[in-house]
Amino acid sequence: MRLRNRPLCKGFQALSLLLAVIVVASCGRVAPTFEPGNITVTSTPEGATIFLDGADTGEITPFTFIGLDAAS
């Protein structure tokens, strides 16, 4: 039995092209860096309890959090 050469399926060709475009598009990119930031919390009326991510911070408004890590 002889097998004939069949061209690659169109889906595989499209996937190969997509991967090539992604590789070329990502060349030379630098990962972003994040610096600490500040958040000022105010309320009307003043004196509200401040929660961050569901946890009580122990602070009341108005208050400024200084040097917060961008990842938290």
N, CA, C and O atoms as a Maestro MAE file, in Angstrom:
{
 s_m_m2io_version
 :::
 2.0.0
}

f_m_ct {
 s_m_title
 :::
 protein
 m_atom[288] {
  # First column is atom index #
  i_m_mmod_type
  r_m_x_coord
  r_m_y_coord
  r_m_z_coord
  i_m_residue_number
  s_m_chain_name
  s_m_pdb_residue_name
  s_m_pdb_atom_name
  i_m_atomic_number
  :::
  1 25 0.838 -1.160 0.000 1 A "MET " " N  " 7
  2 3 0.000 0.000 0.000 1 A "MET " " CA " 6
  3 2 0.895 1.239 0.000 1 A "MET " " C  " 6
  4 15 1.856 1.336 0.763 1 A "MET " " O  " 8
  5 25 0.569 2.130 -0.829 2 A "ARG " " N  " 7
  6 3 1.377 3.337 -0.956 2 A "ARG " " CA " 6
  7 2 0.618 4.518 -0.357 2 A "ARG " " C  " 6
  8 15 -0.553 4.740 -0.666 2 A "ARG " " O  " 8
  9 25 1.309 5.280 0.516 3 A "LEU " " N  " 7
  10 3 0.701 6.469 1.107 3 A "LEU " " CA " 6
  11 2 1.079 7.679 0.273 3 A "LEU " " C  " 6
  12 15 2.242 7.868 -0.085 3 A "LEU " " O  " 8
  13 25 0.121 8.463 -0.017 4 A "ARG " " N  " 7
  14 3 0.444 9.665 -0.787 4 A "ARG " " CA " 6
  15 2 0.677 10.826 0.168 4 A "ARG " " C  " 6
  16 15 0.113 10.875 1.261 4 A "ARG " " O  " 8
  17 25 1.488 11.724 -0.249 5 A "ASN " " N  " 7
  18 3 1.774 12.912 0.559 5 A "ASN " " CA " 6
  19 2 0.577 13.840 0.517 5 A "ASN " " C  " 6
  20 15 0.128 14.267 -0.547 5 A "ASN " " O  " 8
  21 25 0.071 14.142 1.707 6 A "ARG " " N  " 7
  22 3 -1.052 15.063 1.774 6 A "ARG " " CA " 6
  23 2 -0.561 16.376 2.382 6 A "ARG " " C  " 6
  24 15 0.281 16.367 3.280 6 A "ARG " " O  " 8
  25 25 -1.080 17.493 1.902 7 A "PRO " " N  " 7
  26 3 -0.667 18.777 2.490 7 A "PRO " " CA " 6
  27 2 -1.179 18.868 3.929 7 A "PRO " " C  " 6
  28 15 -2.154 18.213 4.296 7 A "PRO " " O  " 8
  29 25 -0.506 19.689 4.733 8 A "LEU " " N  " 7
  30 3 -0.934 19.894 6.113 8 A "LEU " " CA " 6
  31 2 -2.345 20.459 6.126 8 A "LEU " " C  " 6
  32 15 -2.737 21.194 5.220 8 A "LEU " " O  " 8
  33 25 -3.085 20.121 7.132 9 A "CYS " " N  " 7
  34 3 -4.451 20.641 7.215 9 A "CYS " " CA " 6
  35 2 -4.407 22.149 7.416 9 A "CYS " " C  " 6
  36 15 -3.429 22.688 7.934 9 A "CYS " " O  " 8
  37 25 -5.466 22.819 7.004 10 A "LYS " " N  " 7
  38 3 -5.509 24.283 7.072 10 A "LYS " " CA " 6
  39 2 -5.438 24.779 8.512 10 A "LYS " " C  " 6
  40 15 -4.858 25.832 8.773 10 A "LYS " " O  " 8
  41 25 -6.017 24.040 9.442 11 A "GLY " " N  " 7
  42 3 -5.976 24.447 10.847 11 A "GLY " " CA " 6
  43 2 -4.554 24.482 11.376 11 A "GLY " " C  " 6
  44 15 -4.185 25.394 12.116 11 A "GLY " " O  " 8
  45 25 -3.755 23.494 11.000 12 A "PHE " " N  " 7
  46 3 -2.366 23.453 11.444 12 A "PHE " " CA " 6
  47 2 -1.584 24.604 10.832 12 A "PHE " " C  " 6
  48 15 -0.757 25.215 11.508 12 A "PHE " " O  " 8
  49 25 -1.827 24.905 9.583 13 A "GLN " " N  " 7
  50 3 -1.145 26.021 8.930 13 A "GLN " " CA " 6
  51 2 -1.517 27.335 9.602 13 A "GLN " " C  " 6
  52 15 -0.652 28.186 9.813 13 A "GLN " " O  " 8
  53 25 -2.785 27.513 9.938 14 A "ALA " " N  " 7
  54 3 -3.223 28.737 10.597 14 A "ALA " " CA " 6
  55 2 -2.593 28.865 11.979 14 A "ALA " " C  " 6
  56 15 -2.183 29.956 12.374 14 A "ALA " " O  " 8
  57 25 -2.514 27.767 12.711 15 A "LEU " " N  " 7
  58 3 -1.903 27.780 14.028 15 A "LEU " " CA " 6
  59 2 -0.422 28.126 13.937 15 A "LEU " " C  " 6
  60 15 0.088 28.899 14.748 15 A "LEU " " O  " 8
  61 25 0.261 27.564 12.966 16 A "SER " " N  " 7
  62 3 1.680 27.849 12.780 16 A "SER " " CA " 6
  63 2 1.893 29.328 12.473 16 A "SER " " C  " 6
  64 15 2.818 29.948 12.997 16 A "SER " " O  " 8
  65 25 1.044 29.885 11.631 17 A "LEU " " N  " 7
  66 3 1.144 31.299 11.279 17 A "LEU " " CA " 6
  67 2 0.877 32.163 12.510 17 A "LEU " " C  " 6
  68 15 1.590 33.140 12.739 17 A "LEU " " O  " 8
  69 25 -0.126 31.825 13.299 18 A "LEU " " N  " 7
  70 3 -0.444 32.584 14.502 18 A "LEU " " CA " 6
  71 2 0.725 32.568 15.476 18 A "LEU " " C  " 6
  72 15 1.077 33.610 16.029 18 A "LEU " " O  " 8
  73 25 1.327 31.414 15.697 19 A "LEU " " N  " 7
  74 3 2.478 31.325 16.594 19 A "LEU " " CA " 6
  75 2 3.644 32.162 16.087 19 A "LEU " " C  " 6
  76 15 4.328 32.810 16.879 19 A "LEU " " O  " 8
  77 25 3.880 32.156 14.787 20 A "ALA " " N  " 7
  78 3 4.959 32.955 14.209 20 A "ALA " " CA " 6
  79 2 4.704 34.445 14.435 20 A "ALA " " C  " 6
  80 15 5.628 35.195 14.750 20 A "ALA " " O  " 8
  81 25 3.455 34.870 14.275 21 A "VAL " " N  " 7
  82 3 3.118 36.285 14.482 21 A "VAL " " CA " 6
  83 2 3.318 36.668 15.941 21 A "VAL " " C  " 6
  84 15 3.839 37.747 16.224 21 A "VAL " " O  " 8
  85 25 2.918 35.812 16.872 22 A "ILE " " N  " 7
  86 3 3.087 36.105 18.287 22 A "ILE " " CA " 6
  87 2 4.560 36.230 18.647 22 A "ILE " " C  " 6
  88 15 4.948 37.143 19.376 22 A "ILE " " O  " 8
  89 25 5.375 35.325 18.146 23 A "VAL " " N  " 7
  90 3 6.808 35.358 18.443 23 A "VAL " " CA " 6
  91 2 7.436 36.639 17.916 23 A "VAL " " C  " 6
  92 15 8.215 37.281 18.621 23 A "VAL " " O  " 8
  93 25 7.112 37.014 16.705 24 A "VAL " " N  " 7
  94 3 7.687 38.221 16.105 24 A "VAL " " CA " 6
  95 2 7.187 39.462 16.828 24 A "VAL " " C  " 6
  96 15 7.959 40.392 17.056 24 A "VAL " " O  " 8
  97 25 5.903 39.493 17.194 25 A "ALA " " N  " 7
  98 3 5.330 40.665 17.852 25 A "ALA " " CA " 6
  99 2 5.897 40.872 19.250 25 A "ALA " " C  " 6
  100 15 5.945 42.005 19.729 25 A "ALA " " O  " 8
  101 25 6.326 39.801 19.916 26 A "SER " " N  " 7
  102 3 6.807 39.942 21.283 26 A "SER " " CA " 6
  103 2 8.305 40.209 21.363 26 A "SER " " C  " 6
  104 15 8.821 40.409 22.462 26 A "SER " " O  " 8
  105 25 9.000 40.221 20.276 27 A "CYS " " N  " 7
  106 3 10.439 40.468 20.287 27 A "CYS " " CA " 6
  107 2 10.731 41.886 20.759 27 A "CYS " " C  " 6
  108 15 10.084 42.835 20.317 27 A "CYS " " O  " 8
  109 25 11.692 42.031 21.648 28 A "GLY " " N  " 7
  110 3 12.132 43.339 22.086 28 A "GLY " " CA " 6
  111 2 11.286 43.953 23.181 28 A "GLY " " C  " 6
  112 15 11.574 45.070 23.610 28 A "GLY " " O  " 8
  113 25 10.258 43.275 23.649 29 A "ARG " " N  " 7
  114 3 9.425 43.841 24.710 29 A "ARG " " CA " 6
  115 2 10.078 43.605 26.064 29 A "ARG " " C  " 6
  116 15 10.738 42.591 26.293 29 A "ARG " " O  " 8
  117 25 9.876 44.556 26.939 30 A "VAL " " N  " 7
  118 3 10.428 44.473 28.282 30 A "VAL " " CA " 6
  119 2 9.274 44.335 29.259 30 A "VAL " " C  " 6
  120 15 8.254 45.010 29.124 30 A "VAL " " O  " 8
  121 25 9.434 43.471 30.230 31 A "ALA " " N  " 7
  122 3 8.390 43.271 31.230 31 A "ALA " " CA " 6
  123 2 8.169 44.562 32.018 31 A "ALA " " C  " 6
  124 15 9.132 45.260 32.335 31 A "ALA " " O  " 8
  125 25 6.919 44.887 32.338 32 A "PRO " " N  " 7
  126 3 6.653 46.113 33.094 32 A "PRO " " CA " 6
  127 2 7.188 46.027 34.512 32 A "PRO " " C  " 6
  128 15 7.294 44.944 35.088 32 A "PRO " " O  " 8
  129 25 7.523 47.180 35.063 33 A "THR " " N  " 7
  130 3 7.934 47.264 36.455 33 A "THR " " CA " 6
  131 2 6.909 48.105 37.199 33 A "THR " " C  " 6
  132 15 6.281 48.985 36.611 33 A "THR " " O  " 8
  133 25 6.741 47.842 38.465 34 A "PHE " " N  " 7
  134 3 5.767 48.555 39.267 34 A "PHE " " CA " 6
  135 2 6.447 49.192 40.464 34 A "PHE " " C  " 6
  136 15 7.266 48.563 41.134 34 A "PHE " " O  " 8
  137 25 6.106 50.436 40.727 35 A "GLU " " N  " 7
  138 3 6.649 51.150 41.867 35 A "GLU " " CA " 6
  139 2 5.579 51.261 42.940 35 A "GLU " " C  " 6
  140 15 4.387 51.218 42.635 35 A "GLU " " O  " 8
  141 25 5.997 51.405 44.201 36 A "PRO " " N  " 7
  142 3 5.005 51.588 45.265 36 A "PRO " " CA " 6
  143 2 4.154 52.827 45.003 36 A "PRO " " C  " 6
  144 15 4.612 53.794 44.396 36 A "PRO " " O  " 8
  145 25 2.914 52.780 45.468 37 A "GLY " " N  " 7
  146 3 2.009 53.900 45.248 37 A "GLY " " CA " 6
  147 2 1.291 54.301 46.522 37 A "GLY " " C  " 6
  148 15 1.387 53.630 47.550 37 A "GLY " " O  " 8
  149 25 0.568 55.411 46.432 38 A "ASN " " N  " 7
  150 3 -0.194 55.946 47.554 38 A "ASN " " CA " 6
  151 2 -1.676 55.912 47.227 38 A "ASN " " C  " 6
  152 15 -2.066 56.080 46.072 38 A "ASN " " O  " 8
  153 25 -2.502 55.694 48.244 39 A "ILE " " N  " 7
  154 3 -3.954 55.750 48.089 39 A "ILE " " CA " 6
  155 2 -4.502 56.651 49.199 39 A "ILE " " C  " 6
  156 15 -4.243 56.427 50.382 39 A "ILE " " O  " 8
  157 25 -5.259 57.669 48.798 40 A "THR " " N  " 7
  158 3 -5.936 58.531 49.752 40 A "THR " " CA " 6
  159 2 -7.404 58.146 49.785 40 A "THR " " C  " 6
  160 15 -8.063 58.083 48.748 40 A "THR " " O  " 8
  161 25 -7.915 57.887 50.998 41 A "VAL " " N  " 7
  162 3 -9.310 57.485 51.175 41 A "VAL " " CA " 6
  163 2 -10.031 58.595 51.931 41 A "VAL " " C  " 6
  164 15 -9.605 59.010 53.009 41 A "VAL " " O  " 8
  165 25 -11.127 59.065 51.349 42 A "THR " " N  " 7
  166 3 -11.952 60.081 51.998 42 A "THR " " CA " 6
  167 2 -13.393 59.595 52.027 42 A "THR " " C  " 6
  168 15 -13.768 58.689 51.283 42 A "THR " " O  " 8
  169 25 -14.184 60.197 52.880 43 A "SER " " N  " 7
  170 3 -15.601 59.865 52.924 43 A "SER " " CA " 6
  171 2 -16.387 61.067 53.435 43 A "SER " " C  " 6
  172 15 -15.831 61.979 54.046 43 A "SER " " O  " 8
  173 25 -17.681 61.047 53.172 44 A "THR " " N  " 7
  174 3 -18.598 62.049 53.714 44 A "THR " " CA " 6
  175 2 -19.713 61.295 54.411 44 A "THR " " C  " 6
  176 15 -20.469 60.593 53.738 44 A "THR " " O  " 8
  177 25 -19.854 61.400 55.701 45 A "PRO " " N  " 7
  178 3 -19.035 62.180 56.628 45 A "PRO " " CA " 6
  179 2 -17.700 61.473 56.904 45 A "PRO " " C  " 6
  180 15 -17.541 60.287 56.618 45 A "PRO " " O  " 8
  181 25 -16.761 62.219 57.458 46 A "GLU " " N  " 7
  182 3 -15.464 61.645 57.820 46 A "GLU " " CA " 6
  183 2 -15.634 60.658 58.963 46 A "GLU " " C  " 6
  184 15 -16.663 60.652 59.639 46 A "GLU " " O  " 8
  185 25 -14.622 59.822 59.177 47 A "GLY " " N  " 7
  186 3 -14.636 58.889 60.300 47 A "GLY " " CA " 6
  187 2 -15.067 57.475 59.948 47 A "GLY " " C  " 6
  188 15 -15.341 56.675 60.843 47 A "GLY " " O  " 8
  189 25 -15.130 57.153 58.666 48 A "ALA " " N  " 7
  190 3 -15.513 55.806 58.243 48 A "ALA " " CA " 6
  191 2 -14.336 54.846 58.413 48 A "ALA " " C  " 6
  192 15 -13.181 55.221 58.214 48 A "ALA " " O  " 8
  193 25 -14.643 53.618 58.780 49 A "THR " " N  " 7
  194 3 -13.616 52.583 58.893 49 A "THR " " CA " 6
  195 2 -13.165 52.179 57.499 49 A "THR " " C  " 6
  196 15 -13.988 52.034 56.595 49 A "THR " " O  " 8
  197 25 -11.849 51.995 57.319 50 A "ILE " " N  " 7
  198 3 -11.297 51.654 56.006 50 A "ILE " " CA " 6
  199 2 -10.970 50.167 55.961 50 A "ILE " " C  " 6
  200 15 -10.239 49.650 56.806 50 A "ILE " " O  " 8
  201 25 -11.522 49.492 54.963 51 A "PHE " " N  " 7
  202 3 -11.233 48.082 54.696 51 A "PHE " " CA " 6
  203 2 -10.483 47.981 53.371 51 A "PHE " " C  " 6
  204 15 -10.853 48.644 52.402 51 A "PHE " " O  " 8
  205 25 -9.440 47.165 53.316 52 A "LEU " " N  " 7
  206 3 -8.734 46.859 52.067 52 A "LEU " " CA " 6
  207 2 -8.775 45.355 51.875 52 A "LEU " " C  " 6
  208 15 -8.378 44.600 52.763 52 A "LEU " " O  " 8
  209 25 -9.251 44.920 50.723 53 A "ASP " " N  " 7
  210 3 -9.368 43.494 50.420 53 A "ASP " " CA " 6
  211 2 -10.154 42.760 51.502 53 A "ASP " " C  " 6
  212 15 -9.843 41.614 51.827 53 A "ASP " " O  " 8
  213 25 -11.169 43.414 52.060 54 A "GLY " " N  " 7
  214 3 -12.028 42.783 53.050 54 A "GLY " " CA " 6
  215 2 -11.481 42.771 54.461 54 A "GLY " " C  " 6
  216 15 -12.132 42.250 55.367 54 A "GLY " " O  " 8
  217 25 -10.298 43.334 54.671 55 A "ALA " " N  " 7
  218 3 -9.689 43.341 55.998 55 A "ALA " " CA " 6
  219 2 -9.682 44.760 56.566 55 A "ALA " " C  " 6
  220 15 -9.364 45.719 55.862 55 A "ALA " " O  " 8
  221 25 -10.035 44.881 57.838 56 A "ASP " " N  " 7
  222 3 -10.020 46.172 58.520 56 A "ASP " " CA " 6
  223 2 -8.569 46.628 58.661 56 A "ASP " " C  " 6
  224 15 -7.723 45.893 59.170 56 A "ASP " " O  " 8
  225 25 -8.292 47.848 58.204 57 A "THR " " N  " 7
  226 3 -6.927 48.371 58.267 57 A "THR " " CA " 6
  227 2 -6.614 49.013 59.614 57 A "THR " " C  " 6
  228 15 -5.451 49.254 59.936 57 A "THR " " O  " 8
  229 25 -7.657 49.291 60.401 58 A "GLY " " N  " 7
  230 3 -7.460 49.981 61.672 58 A "GLY " " CA " 6
  231 2 -7.410 51.491 61.506 58 A "GLY " " C  " 6
  232 15 -7.177 52.214 62.475 58 A "GLY " " O  " 8
  233 25 -7.623 51.969 60.300 59 A "GLU " " N  " 7
  234 3 -7.592 53.407 60.016 59 A "GLU " " CA " 6
  235 2 -9.003 53.908 59.743 59 A "GLU " " C  " 6
  236 15 -9.892 53.135 59.387 59 A "GLU " " O  " 8
  237 25 -9.199 55.228 59.917 60 A "ILE " " N  " 7
  238 3 -10.469 55.854 59.577 60 A "ILE " " CA " 6
  239 2 -10.212 57.007 58.620 60 A "ILE " " C  " 6
  240 15 -9.108 57.549 58.555 60 A "ILE " " O  " 8
  241 25 -11.256 57.373 57.878 61 A "THR " " N  " 7
  242 3 -11.117 58.448 56.889 61 A "THR " " CA " 6
  243 2 -11.112 59.804 57.576 61 A "THR " " C  " 6
  244 15 -11.734 59.977 58.624 61 A "THR " " O  " 8
  245 25 -10.404 60.774 56.982 62 A "PRO " " N  " 7
  246 3 -9.532 60.672 55.818 62 A "PRO " " CA " 6
  247 2 -8.179 60.078 56.209 62 A "PRO " " C  " 6
  248 15 -7.680 60.304 57.312 62 A "PRO " " O  " 8
  249 25 -7.598 59.317 55.286 63 A "PHE " " N  " 7
  250 3 -6.310 58.685 55.549 63 A "PHE " " CA " 6
  251 2 -5.595 58.421 54.228 63 A "PHE " " C  " 6
  252 15 -6.237 58.115 53.223 63 A "PHE " " O  " 8
  253 25 -4.259 58.540 54.228 64 A "THR " " N  " 7
  254 3 -3.462 58.228 53.038 64 A "THR " " CA " 6
  255 2 -2.523 57.076 53.364 64 A "THR " " C  " 6
  256 15 -1.708 57.154 54.284 64 A "THR " " O  " 8
  257 25 -2.659 56.003 52.587 65 A "PHE " " N  " 7
  258 3 -1.730 54.870 52.675 65 A "PHE " " CA " 6
  259 2 -0.553 55.204 51.783 65 A "PHE " " C  " 6
  260 15 -0.732 55.528 50.608 65 A "PHE " " O  " 8
  261 25 0.653 55.128 52.332 66 A "ILE " " N  " 7
  262 3 1.858 55.526 51.594 66 A "ILE " " CA " 6
  263 2 2.729 54.306 51.323 66 A "ILE " " C  " 6
  264 15 2.916 53.459 52.196 66 A "ILE " " O  " 8
  265 25 3.263 54.224 50.103 67 A "GLY " " N  " 7
  266 3 4.221 53.182 49.748 67 A "GLY " " CA " 6
  267 2 3.632 51.800 49.642 67 A "GLY " " C  " 6
  268 15 4.276 50.821 50.020 67 A "GLY " " O  " 8
  269 25 2.395 51.697 49.125 68 A "LEU " " N  " 7
  270 3 1.765 50.387 48.961 68 A "LEU " " CA " 6
  271 2 2.377 49.642 47.780 68 A "LEU " " C  " 6
  272 15 2.661 50.230 46.736 68 A "LEU " " O  " 8
  273 25 2.573 48.351 47.960 69 A "ASP " " N  " 7
  274 3 3.098 47.488 46.898 69 A "ASP " " CA " 6
  275 2 2.015 47.282 45.844 69 A "ASP " " C  " 6
  276 15 0.869 46.990 46.186 69 A "ASP " " O  " 8
  277 25 2.359 47.426 44.586 70 A "ALA " " N  " 7
  278 3 1.391 47.282 43.504 70 A "ALA " " CA " 6
  279 2 0.838 45.872 43.415 70 A "ALA " " C  " 6
  280 15 -0.263 45.690 42.897 70 A "ALA " " O  " 8
  281 25 1.548 44.876 43.895 71 A "ALA " " N  " 7
  282 3 1.111 43.487 43.792 71 A "ALA " " CA " 6
  283 2 0.111 43.124 44.881 71 A "ALA " " C  " 6
  284 15 -0.527 42.075 44.784 71 A "ALA " " O  " 8
  285 25 -0.050 43.936 45.900 72 A "SER " " N  " 7
  286 3 -0.971 43.560 46.981 72 A "SER " " CA " 6
  287 2 -2.314 44.221 46.839 72 A "SER " " C  " 6
  288 15 -3.198 44.007 47.669 72 A "SER " " O  " 8
  :::
 }
 m_bond[287] {
  # First column is bond index #
  i_m_from
  i_m_to
  i_m_order
  :::
  1 1 2 1
  2 2 3 1
  3 3 4 2
  4 3 5 1
  5 5 6 1
  6 6 7 1
  7 7 8 2
  8 7 9 1
  9 9 10 1
  10 10 11 1
  11 11 12 2
  12 11 13 1
  13 13 14 1
  14 14 15 1
  15 15 16 2
  16 15 17 1
  17 17 18 1
  18 18 19 1
  19 19 20 2
  20 19 21 1
  21 21 22 1
  22 22 23 1
  23 23 24 2
  24 23 25 1
  25 25 26 1
  26 26 27 1
  27 27 28 2
  28 27 29 1
  29 29 30 1
  30 30 31 1
  31 31 32 2
  32 31 33 1
  33 33 34 1
  34 34 35 1
  35 35 36 2
  36 35 37 1
  37 37 38 1
  38 38 39 1
  39 39 40 2
  40 39 41 1
  41 41 42 1
  42 42 43 1
  43 43 44 2
  44 43 45 1
  45 45 46 1
  46 46 47 1
  47 47 48 2
  48 47 49 1
  49 49 50 1
  50 50 51 1
  51 51 52 2
  52 51 53 1
  53 53 54 1
  54 54 55 1
  55 55 56 2
  56 55 57 1
  57 57 58 1
  58 58 59 1
  59 59 60 2
  60 59 61 1
  61 61 62 1
  62 62 63 1
  63 63 64 2
  64 63 65 1
  65 65 66 1
  66 66 67 1
  67 67 68 2
  68 67 69 1
  69 69 70 1
  70 70 71 1
  71 71 72 2
  72 71 73 1
  73 73 74 1
  74 74 75 1
  75 75 76 2
  76 75 77 1
  77 77 78 1
  78 78 79 1
  79 79 80 2
  80 79 81 1
  81 81 82 1
  82 82 83 1
  83 83 84 2
  84 83 85 1
  85 85 86 1
  86 86 87 1
  87 87 88 2
  88 87 89 1
  89 89 90 1
  90 90 91 1
  91 91 92 2
  92 91 93 1
  93 93 94 1
  94 94 95 1
  95 95 96 2
  96 95 97 1
  97 97 98 1
  98 98 99 1
  99 99 100 2
  100 99 101 1
  101 101 102 1
  102 102 103 1
  103 103 104 2
  104 103 105 1
  105 105 106 1
  106 106 107 1
  107 107 108 2
  108 107 109 1
  109 109 110 1
  110 110 111 1
  111 111 112 2
  112 111 113 1
  113 113 114 1
  114 114 115 1
  115 115 116 2
  116 115 117 1
  117 117 118 1
  118 118 119 1
  119 119 120 2
  120 119 121 1
  121 121 122 1
  122 122 123 1
  123 123 124 2
  124 123 125 1
  125 125 126 1
  126 126 127 1
  127 127 128 2
  128 127 129 1
  129 129 130 1
  130 130 131 1
  131 131 132 2
  132 131 133 1
  133 133 134 1
  134 134 135 1
  135 135 136 2
  136 135 137 1
  137 137 138 1
  138 138 139 1
  139 139 140 2
  140 139 141 1
  141 141 142 1
  142 142 143 1
  143 143 144 2
  144 143 145 1
  145 145 146 1
  146 146 147 1
  147 147 148 2
  148 147 149 1
  149 149 150 1
  150 150 151 1
  151 151 152 2
  152 151 153 1
  153 153 154 1
  154 154 155 1
  155 155 156 2
  156 155 157 1
  157 157 158 1
  158 158 159 1
  159 159 160 2
  160 159 161 1
  161 161 162 1
  162 162 163 1
  163 163 164 2
  164 163 165 1
  165 165 166 1
  166 166 167 1
  167 167 168 2
  168 167 169 1
  169 169 170 1
  170 170 171 1
  171 171 172 2
  172 171 173 1
  173 173 174 1
  174 174 175 1
  175 175 176 2
  176 175 177 1
  177 177 178 1
  178 178 179 1
  179 179 180 2
  180 179 181 1
  181 181 182 1
  182 182 183 1
  183 183 184 2
  184 183 185 1
  185 185 186 1
  186 186 187 1
  187 187 188 2
  188 187 189 1
  189 189 190 1
  190 190 191 1
  191 191 192 2
  192 191 193 1
  193 193 194 1
  194 194 195 1
  195 195 196 2
  196 195 197 1
  197 197 198 1
  198 198 199 1
  199 199 200 2
  200 199 201 1
  201 201 202 1
  202 202 203 1
  203 203 204 2
  204 203 205 1
  205 205 206 1
  206 206 207 1
  207 207 208 2
  208 207 209 1
  209 209 210 1
  210 210 211 1
  211 211 212 2
  212 211 213 1
  213 213 214 1
  214 214 215 1
  215 215 216 2
  216 215 217 1
  217 217 218 1
  218 218 219 1
  219 219 220 2
  220 219 221 1
  221 221 222 1
  222 222 223 1
  223 223 224 2
  224 223 225 1
  225 225 226 1
  226 226 227 1
  227 227 228 2
  228 227 229 1
  229 229 230 1
  230 230 231 1
  231 231 232 2
  232 231 233 1
  233 233 234 1
  234 234 235 1
  235 235 236 2
  236 235 237 1
  237 237 238 1
  238 238 239 1
  239 239 240 2
  240 239 241 1
  241 241 242 1
  242 242 243 1
  243 243 244 2
  244 243 245 1
  245 245 246 1
  246 246 247 1
  247 247 248 2
  248 247 249 1
  249 249 250 1
  250 250 251 1
  251 251 252 2
  252 251 253 1
  253 253 254 1
  254 254 255 1
  255 255 256 2
  256 255 257 1
  257 257 258 1
  258 258 259 1
  259 259 260 2
  260 259 261 1
  261 261 262 1
  262 262 263 1
  263 263 264 2
  264 263 265 1
  265 265 266 1
  266 266 267 1
  267 267 268 2
  268 267 269 1
  269 269 270 1
  270 270 271 1
  271 271 272 2
  272 271 273 1
  273 273 274 1
  274 274 275 1
  275 275 276 2
  276 275 277 1
  277 277 278 1
  278 278 279 1
  279 279 280 2
  280 279 281 1
  281 281 282 1
  282 282 283 1
  283 283 284 2
  284 283 285 1
  285 285 286 1
  286 286 287 1
  287 287 288 2
  :::
 }
}
